Amino acid sequence: MKSETAADQAAELDVFLRQVRYEGRNIHSYEFVDPEGGELPPFSAGAHIDLHLGDGVLRQYSLCNPPGERHRYVIAVLRDAQGRGGSQRAHDRLRVQDRVRISRPRNHFRLEPDARKVVLLAGGIGITPIKSMVHALQAADADFELHYCARDAGAAAFGDELAAMLGESRLRLHFDDGDPARGLDIAGLLDGAPAAGTHLYYCGPAGFMAACAKAAAHWPAGTVHCEHFKAPERVPGPASPAADGSFRIEIASTGQCLEVPADRSIADVLRAEGIGIETSCEAGLCATCKVRYLAGEVDHQDYVLDASDQQHYLTVCVSRAKSDLLVLDI
């Protein structure tokens, strides 16, 4: 892998783990500060950081504290025994006083500044980016409501804090005891035409995400925003021009052409050629591997780039080609 450039290094921070707190069943929060007591780079509601967990393991976690704070970053991690190991590693290895490497905050889940009203839906640990939005909206005296769905009170991270902040007028807690039929009627909540200027934000586990997407399918374009923690089951996209599903990529800086077989990603092919591209989720969720392309038609297959970004960038972990050739700006 290529060595880090000065720009790469500038994008990383060494922070001090000041506090670990129990926030709910199998949920810990982690508070990071500058080791010298200085200010951290600013962030906006909905932002996340990359957390280096050792042995090449890199995971993304949403910042959940008020975005006006410059003295700390707070994330919350649900220990997921069925995950890829990052959450278990965080719970087992991170200790108070550790020095930890993180990225500067990035945001693919921003609040729209012109919204007249905001509806927030959170499922389980999906409360993390939503909580930061709550802080921002409350500070702006915005019109919003939060619906927080969890199995029970013990599984609702920050439930007491949110209740104290918002009261019953803005917060609705929905506990289903493991039976979705007893929880929030998402379809009923989002049915009908939303009032002009209303925006919806949602985040949570796969089933919750699917239910929200289906219920909000009739909302106007540009008013529904979400962030996935895990990639949904993929619907096969358009086939590549080649019968076998392969296509070619060209490295713009050298003119080198490479074949991308149907069973390998662009990232795999680049790594095999010694062209270092940093990846993390390898599911199209984090944009760590975002690369500019100069020519060709892309079958994006990611869940993070918006329509504007997709005109110029692709994610090499999941993107395929609709054309014979993609020219990459590397």
PANU-878705 format. One record per residue (C-alpha): x, y, z. Coordinates in steps of 0.25 Angstrom, whole numbers, plus 5000, padded with zeros to 4 digits. Layout:
atom x=X&y=Y&z=Z
...
This chain:
atom x=5000&y=5000&z=5000
atom x=5005&y=5014&z=4997
atom x=5011&y=5022&z=5008
atom x=5002&y=5033&z=5014
atom x=5003&y=5047&z=5008
atom x=5003&y=5060&z=5016
atom x=4988&y=5062&z=5012
atom x=4985&y=5048&z=5018
atom x=4992&y=5051&z=5031
atom x=4985&y=5064&z=5032
atom x=4972&y=5057&z=5031
atom x=4975&y=5048&z=5043
atom x=4975&y=5052&z=5058
atom x=4981&y=5046&z=5070
atom x=4971&y=5047&z=5082
atom x=4970&y=5043&z=5096
atom x=4959&y=5034&z=5101
atom x=4955&y=5042&z=5114
atom x=4942&y=5034&z=5117
atom x=4934&y=5021&z=5114
atom x=4920&y=5021&z=5119
atom x=4909&y=5010&z=5120
atom x=4897&y=5016&z=5111
atom x=4888&y=5004&z=5110
atom x=4888&y=4989&z=5109
atom x=4901&y=4985&z=5101
atom x=4903&y=5000&z=5098
atom x=4915&y=5009&z=5102
atom x=4918&y=5023&z=5099
atom x=4933&y=5028&z=5097
atom x=4937&y=5042&z=5099
atom x=4950&y=5047&z=5092
atom x=4957&y=5060&z=5094
atom x=4970&y=5066&z=5089
atom x=4982&y=5061&z=5097
atom x=4987&y=5075&z=5100
atom x=4973&y=5080&z=5104
atom x=4971&y=5088&z=5091
atom x=4960&y=5090&z=5082
atom x=4956&y=5079&z=5072
atom x=4951&y=5082&z=5058
atom x=4937&y=5086&z=5056
atom x=4926&y=5077&z=5052
atom x=4912&y=5078&z=5047
atom x=4900&y=5069&z=5052
atom x=4899&y=5056&z=5045
atom x=4915&y=5055&z=5044
atom x=4923&y=5043&z=5046
atom x=4937&y=5039&z=5049
atom x=4946&y=5027&z=5045
atom x=4951&y=5020&z=5057
atom x=4964&y=5012&z=5056
atom x=4963&y=5000&z=5064
atom x=4976&y=4993&z=5062
atom x=4981&y=4982&z=5052
atom x=4975&y=4990&z=5040
atom x=4961&y=4990&z=5046
atom x=4954&y=5003&z=5042
atom x=4940&y=5006&z=5045
atom x=4930&y=5018&z=5044
atom x=4923&y=5024&z=5056
atom x=4913&y=5036&z=5057
atom x=4916&y=5047&z=5066
atom x=4905&y=5049&z=5076
atom x=4908&y=5061&z=5084
atom x=4904&y=5075&z=5081
atom x=4911&y=5080&z=5069
atom x=4914&y=5093&z=5075
atom x=4924&y=5086&z=5084
atom x=4939&y=5087&z=5081
atom x=4945&y=5081&z=5093
atom x=4940&y=5067&z=5091
atom x=4935&y=5056&z=5081
atom x=4925&y=5046&z=5086
atom x=4921&y=5033&z=5079
atom x=4912&y=5021&z=5084
atom x=4915&y=5007&z=5080
atom x=4905&y=4995&z=5081
atom x=4913&y=4982&z=5083
atom x=4908&y=4974&z=5071
atom x=4911&y=4959&z=5072
atom x=4906&y=4957&z=5058
atom x=4915&y=4968&z=5052
atom x=4928&y=4969&z=5045
atom x=4936&y=4970&z=5059
atom x=4938&y=4985&z=5060
atom x=4928&y=4987&z=5071
atom x=4933&y=4975&z=5079
atom x=4947&y=4980&z=5077
atom x=4943&y=4994&z=5082
atom x=4936&y=4989&z=5095
atom x=4947&y=4979&z=5098
atom x=4959&y=4988&z=5095
atom x=4957&y=5002&z=5097
atom x=4960&y=5007&z=5111
atom x=4960&y=5021&z=5117
atom x=4974&y=5028&z=5115
atom x=4976&y=5021&z=5102
atom x=4982&y=5029&z=5090
atom x=4973&y=5026&z=5078
atom x=4974&y=5030&z=5064
atom x=4962&y=5036&z=5057
atom x=4958&y=5043&z=5044
atom x=4953&y=5057&z=5044
atom x=4938&y=5058&z=5044
atom x=4931&y=5056&z=5030
atom x=4916&y=5057&z=5027
atom x=4907&y=5050&z=5017
atom x=4895&y=5052&z=5026
atom x=4893&y=5067&z=5027
atom x=4881&y=5075&z=5032
atom x=4875&y=5083&z=5021
atom x=4876&y=5098&z=5026
atom x=4863&y=5102&z=5019
atom x=4854&y=5092&z=5025
atom x=4841&y=5097&z=5032
atom x=4839&y=5085&z=5040
atom x=4847&y=5072&z=5043
atom x=4842&y=5058&z=5046
atom x=4853&y=5049&z=5052
atom x=4852&y=5034&z=5053
atom x=4862&y=5026&z=5060
atom x=4863&y=5011&z=5062
atom x=4872&y=5005&z=5073
atom x=4886&y=5010&z=5071
atom x=4881&y=5018&z=5060
atom x=4879&y=5029&z=5070
atom x=4894&y=5033&z=5069
atom x=4893&y=5043&z=5057
atom x=4879&y=5047&z=5061
atom x=4883&y=5051&z=5075
atom x=4893&y=5061&z=5069
atom x=4882&y=5066&z=5060
atom x=4873&y=5068&z=5072
atom x=4883&y=5077&z=5079
atom x=4885&y=5085&z=5067
atom x=4870&y=5087&z=5064
atom x=4867&y=5090&z=5079
atom x=4878&y=5101&z=5079
atom x=4872&y=5107&z=5066
atom x=4858&y=5107&z=5072
atom x=4854&y=5099&z=5060
atom x=4840&y=5091&z=5059
atom x=4843&y=5076&z=5060
atom x=4839&y=5063&z=5066
atom x=4846&y=5051&z=5069
atom x=4841&y=5036&z=5069
atom x=4851&y=5027&z=5076
atom x=4848&y=5012&z=5074
atom x=4855&y=5001&z=5083
atom x=4852&y=4988&z=5089
atom x=4850&y=4993&z=5103
atom x=4855&y=5005&z=5111
atom x=4868&y=4997&z=5115
atom x=4871&y=4997&z=5100
atom x=4869&y=5011&z=5097
atom x=4882&y=5019&z=5098
atom x=4881&y=5033&z=5103
atom x=4866&y=5031&z=5106
atom x=4867&y=5038&z=5119
atom x=4875&y=5050&z=5114
atom x=4866&y=5052&z=5102
atom x=4853&y=5051&z=5111
atom x=4859&y=5062&z=5120
atom x=4863&y=5070&z=5108
atom x=4850&y=5069&z=5100
atom x=4839&y=5065&z=5109
atom x=4826&y=5058&z=5103
atom x=4823&y=5070&z=5093
atom x=4835&y=5066&z=5084
atom x=4839&y=5052&z=5088
atom x=4831&y=5039&z=5086
atom x=4837&y=5026&z=5091
atom x=4832&y=5013&z=5084
atom x=4836&y=5000&z=5091
atom x=4831&y=4987&z=5084
atom x=4837&y=4976&z=5093
atom x=4843&y=4969&z=5080
atom x=4829&y=4969&z=5073
atom x=4829&y=4980&z=5062
atom x=4814&y=4980&z=5061
atom x=4814&y=4986&z=5075
atom x=4823&y=4997&z=5072
atom x=4822&y=5010&z=5064
atom x=4812&y=5010&z=5052
atom x=4822&y=5016&z=5042
atom x=4813&y=5015&z=5030
atom x=4802&y=5022&z=5038
atom x=4812&y=5033&z=5043
atom x=4817&y=5036&z=5029
atom x=4804&y=5034&z=5021
atom x=4798&y=5045&z=5014
atom x=4805&y=5058&z=5008
atom x=4815&y=5064&z=5017
atom x=4813&y=5079&z=5020
atom x=4821&y=5088&z=5010
atom x=4836&y=5089&z=5015
atom x=4835&y=5076&z=5024
atom x=4848&y=5068&z=5023
atom x=4849&y=5053&z=5029
atom x=4862&y=5047&z=5034
atom x=4863&y=5033&z=5039
atom x=4874&y=5023&z=5043
atom x=4873&y=5009&z=5049
atom x=4874&y=4994&z=5046
atom x=4871&y=4988&z=5033
atom x=4856&y=4985&z=5035
atom x=4854&y=4998&z=5041
atom x=4861&y=5005&z=5029
atom x=4852&y=4997&z=5019
atom x=4839&y=5001&z=5026
atom x=4843&y=5015&z=5027
atom x=4847&y=5015&z=5012
atom x=4834&y=5009&z=5008
atom x=4825&y=5018&z=5016
atom x=4832&y=5030&z=5011
atom x=4832&y=5026&z=4996
atom x=4822&y=5036&z=4993
atom x=4829&y=5048&z=4999
atom x=4834&y=5059&z=4990
atom x=4848&y=5057&z=4984
atom x=4859&y=5063&z=4993
atom x=4851&y=5063&z=5006
atom x=4855&y=5049&z=5011
atom x=4869&y=5046&z=5016
atom x=4875&y=5034&z=5023
atom x=4888&y=5027&z=5027
atom x=4890&y=5012&z=5027
atom x=4899&y=5005&z=5037
atom x=4898&y=4992&z=5029
atom x=4896&y=4991&z=5014
atom x=4882&y=4987&z=5010
atom x=4880&y=4974&z=5001
atom x=4884&y=4978&z=4987
atom x=4875&y=4978&z=4976
atom x=4884&y=4974&z=4963
atom x=4887&y=4987&z=4955
atom x=4888&y=4988&z=4940
atom x=4897&y=4978&z=4934
atom x=4911&y=4982&z=4929
atom x=4913&y=4983&z=4914
atom x=4921&y=4970&z=4914
atom x=4913&y=4957&z=4914
atom x=4922&y=4952&z=4926
atom x=4919&y=4964&z=4934
atom x=4934&y=4970&z=4933
atom x=4938&y=4984&z=4929
atom x=4951&y=4992&z=4928
atom x=4957&y=5003&z=4936
atom x=4968&y=5013&z=4932
atom x=4977&y=5020&z=4941
atom x=4977&y=5034&z=4936
atom x=4991&y=5038&z=4941
atom x=4998&y=5026&z=4935
atom x=4989&y=5021&z=4924
atom x=4989&y=5007&z=4930
atom x=4977&y=4999&z=4926
atom x=4972&y=4988&z=4936
atom x=4961&y=4977&z=4934
atom x=4951&y=4977&z=4945
atom x=4944&y=4963&z=4945
atom x=4930&y=4961&z=4950
atom x=4934&y=4954&z=4963
atom x=4944&y=4965&z=4967
atom x=4942&y=4980&z=4971
atom x=4950&y=4991&z=4965
atom x=4957&y=4993&z=4979
atom x=4961&y=4978&z=4978
atom x=4967&y=4980&z=4964
atom x=4974&y=4993&z=4969
atom x=4980&y=4987&z=4981
atom x=4985&y=4975&z=4973
atom x=4993&y=4985&z=4964
atom x=4999&y=4992&z=4976
atom x=4990&y=5004&z=4975
atom x=4987&y=5008&z=4989
atom x=4972&y=5012&z=4991
atom x=4967&y=5013&z=5006
atom x=4955&y=5005&z=5008
atom x=4946&y=5002&z=5021
atom x=4932&y=4997&z=5020
atom x=4934&y=4991&z=5006
atom x=4918&y=4992&z=5005
atom x=4916&y=5006&z=4999
atom x=4913&y=5012&z=5012
atom x=4924&y=5021&z=5016
atom x=4931&y=5028&z=5004
atom x=4945&y=5025&z=5009
atom x=4948&y=5019&z=4996
atom x=4942&y=5031&z=4988
atom x=4950&y=5033&z=4975
atom x=4947&y=5043&z=4964
atom x=4944&y=5038&z=4950
atom x=4947&y=5045&z=4937
atom x=4939&y=5037&z=4926
atom x=4930&y=5025&z=4925
atom x=4916&y=5022&z=4931
atom x=4915&y=5017&z=4945
atom x=4906&y=5007&z=4952
atom x=4908&y=5013&z=4966
atom x=4902&y=5003&z=4975
atom x=4906&y=5011&z=4988
atom x=4897&y=5017&z=4999
atom x=4904&y=5030&z=5002
atom x=4907&y=5038&z=4990
atom x=4896&y=5048&z=4986
atom x=4892&y=5051&z=4972
atom x=4902&y=5062&z=4970
atom x=4914&y=5054&z=4976
atom x=4910&y=5043&z=4966
atom x=4913&y=5051&z=4954
atom x=4927&y=5052&z=4958
atom x=4931&y=5041&z=4968
atom x=4929&y=5026&z=4970
atom x=4932&y=5017&z=4981
atom x=4942&y=5007&z=4977
atom x=4937&y=4996&z=4987
atom x=4924&y=4994&z=4980
atom x=4922&y=5002&z=4967
atom x=4922&y=4995&z=4954
atom x=4921&y=5000&z=4940
atom x=4910&y=5002&z=4930
atom x=4920&y=5005&z=4919
atom x=4932&y=4997&z=4914
atom x=4942&y=5007&z=4921
atom x=4943&y=5015&z=4933
atom x=4954&y=5026&z=4934
atom x=4958&y=5028&z=4948
atom x=4965&y=5041&z=4953
atom x=4977&y=5034&z=4960
